[in-house]
């Protein structure tokens, strides 16, 4: 009998171990890793994790699976010196794990840790499969994220809603966007662009979203669904007799109509929407709604009634649900939220690191009352359009967080968030932001970078640390007052002209750092290649930092080239043009050594989702349009969208950006040689490339370190 009880106890213990999803996470990081850890989920009123050693094993305690995972990452970073990053989701544990000599405990009063932007779903995630999503959810939970935006498959909800409202499939196709532009359709900015979607797309999205939310909930992650904000198709007035207003034009695209909250059918359509959402994906604790996003007209709308209607519809679906709103520009409108019950809304201060709205009087987007007493989250946006480039306000991100905590507005501060438009870039900044809740006191970036360098590369190296300090004091030290939207853009990616500065329309770039600091940091990185060859994190950072250095050199040469043109120095112009193109092609070779910086990766993901040749063609077109012209001719040129999502990628430099620059150089020489010339219609060149079928080169990747050595030798010329 005793033996039977022992067996049952062992079986029960085994089942408990297997039931803990963090064990599965550890196994995905490294097969067999879970046997080295004892994971204990315990009840607590405070969010915490705790580390200690027990024999040869590491005990990690936490009050949620997310906090357990955050504790695992903390141990891996600060004890094992293993860094979990988008470029490296694998670890190699030592045979004997480092001992936690004294129990270590971290608590936080920031219970909400948010992730993702609507735009992320298009600029980075448009063509992800479950394999890539699984890795991302692992990344989220290890970094303490417990509240991510989860909007995959929302188009399937709308498909069902519109069918029940009497819309034909053709009419639905005119409304729902294609996969590359899903985010802006869902934010009420446009209709139909990039479609129509095939039936298989909807089937795939439903299956994928179910996997995503199942894994999230398994890990104690609360997904944020897209709620109903009043959006309806533009033809809803004529087709359904609805009382709608016209929110106007967004970057050349007509916005969907807004259903007046006073219309009795507002509640009916909202109820239908939530019914279909619940049927497909269940109920959520959080729903995201952003009516009148980015300049949408509110003329003729009673904002207080709109807020009440949106909140009421959500509450009828789930009385305990919370409205998640993005603070961006004029949104959320004060009149819409001021009378809503406290606790029913969480506001994402989307751009806290540059234009905070929480109540900071020094902000260019200063809101005297903050968010009218509603709970809010301190967020870092950092990336726009998925653009590639080093950038950040490293120390300011730290300082502004602790500043917000110390004010009266800190009483309603409930967490931190990362709200980038594109991911898989600048990993140092996102790791920094995600760690903030677990630090009780303000700290310096240089102090923090010591731990980062040690974990990032497996052990501390003085040369690499000094390089990072140099970067942290230059390109990662964007001035506090700067409202620069994302990276200092590469001139290689710009549509050519005699006066190129920024690449995208709204970047607000400024020369806030000395480019020689970046070039010297690149040289420092490259000086230790013999010590770190084969180290994934090192080689990723080496490519990224040298890429930035090449871009800096390219801008210097561009200035010489245009100066030569202005001075009518033909020979010098030709020499500079040649040098510029040599640097561009070197950049292409460098970036092609890593899949993270390759057009091929993006295109293969898009094509892989297609089942039929027609589907593959559609997804390929979506993928190419988004990162180049973005929209049609009017939206691209007059609306300012062209090159907004430009990518300094291997393959794209050679095939697309080089084509534009060569046309510019050829036309310049024609003018000098008195050959008949014509203004270049860049959109036509770009559209031609977009409409061509994409073919991979099949060429074997060069070695990153060898290409870096070649580049640095070129720098010396």
HELIX and SHEET records of a PDB file:
HELIX    1   1 UNK A    2  UNK A   19  1                                  18    
HELIX    2   2 UNK A   21  UNK A   29  1                                   9    
HELIX    3   3 UNK A   33  UNK A   36  5                                   4    
HELIX    4   4 UNK A   65  UNK A   75  1                                  11    
HELIX    5   5 UNK A   76  UNK A   80  3                                   5    
HELIX    6   6 UNK A  120  UNK A  123  1                                   4    
HELIX    7   7 UNK A  130  UNK A  142  1                                  13    
HELIX    8   8 UNK A  154  UNK A  164  1                                  11    
HELIX    9   9 UNK A  169  UNK A  175  1                                   7    
HELIX   10  10 UNK A  179  UNK A  181  5                                   3    
HELIX   11  11 UNK A  182  UNK A  186  1                                   5    
HELIX   12  12 UNK A  199  UNK A  218  1                                  20    
HELIX   13  13 UNK A  236  UNK A  240  1                                   5    
HELIX   14  14 UNK A  264  UNK A  281  1                                  18    
HELIX   15  15 UNK A  303  UNK A  317  1                                  15    
HELIX   16  16 UNK A  334  UNK A  337  1                                   4    
HELIX   17  17 UNK A  352  UNK A  355  1                                   4    
HELIX   18  18 UNK A  394  UNK A  406  1                                  13    
HELIX   19  19 UNK A  408  UNK A  412  5                                   5    
HELIX   20  20 UNK A  427  UNK A  435  1                                   9    
HELIX   21  21 UNK A  436  UNK A  438  5                                   3    
HELIX   22  22 UNK A  445  UNK A  457  1                                  13    
HELIX   23  23 UNK A  462  UNK A  472  1                                  11    
HELIX   24  24 UNK A  491  UNK A  493  5                                   3    
HELIX   25  25 UNK A  515  UNK A  526  1                                  12    
HELIX   26  26 UNK A  529  UNK A  532  1                                   4    
HELIX   27  27 UNK A  536  UNK A  566  1                                  31    
HELIX   28  28 UNK A  570  UNK A  591  1                                  22    
HELIX   29  29 UNK A  595  UNK A  597  5                                   3    
HELIX   30  30 UNK A  599  UNK A  609  1                                  11    
HELIX   31  31 UNK A  613  UNK A  626  1                                  14    
HELIX   32  32 UNK A  633  UNK A  633  1                                   1    
HELIX   33  33 UNK A  634  UNK A  638  3                                   5    
HELIX   34  34 UNK A  652  UNK A  652  1                                   1    
HELIX   35  35 UNK A  653  UNK A  657  3                                   5    
HELIX   36  36 UNK A  658  UNK A  672  1                                  15    
HELIX   37  37 UNK A  682  UNK A  691  1                                  10    
HELIX   38  38 UNK A  704  UNK A  715  1                                  12    
SHEET    1   A 4 UNK A  37  UNK A  41  0                                        
SHEET    2   A 4 UNK A  57  UNK A  62  1                                        
SHEET    3   A 4 UNK A  47  UNK A  54 -1                                        
SHEET    4   A 4 UNK A 104  UNK A 108 -1                                        
SHEET    1   B 8 UNK A 147  UNK A 148  0                                        
SHEET    2   B 8 UNK A 112  UNK A 115  1                                        
SHEET    3   B 8 UNK A 413  UNK A 418  1                                        
SHEET    4   B 8 UNK A 375  UNK A 380  1                                        
SHEET    5   B 8 UNK A 345  UNK A 349  1                                        
SHEET    6   B 8 UNK A 322  UNK A 327  1                                        
SHEET    7   B 8 UNK A 286  UNK A 288  1                                        
SHEET    8   B 8 UNK A 224  UNK A 226  1                                        
SHEET    1   C 3 UNK A 231  UNK A 232  0                                        
SHEET    2   C 3 UNK A 257  UNK A 259 -1                                        
SHEET    3   C 3 UNK A 244  UNK A 246 -1                                        
SHEET    1   D 2 UNK A 249  UNK A 250  0                                        
SHEET    2   D 2 UNK A 253  UNK A 254 -1                                        
END                                                                             
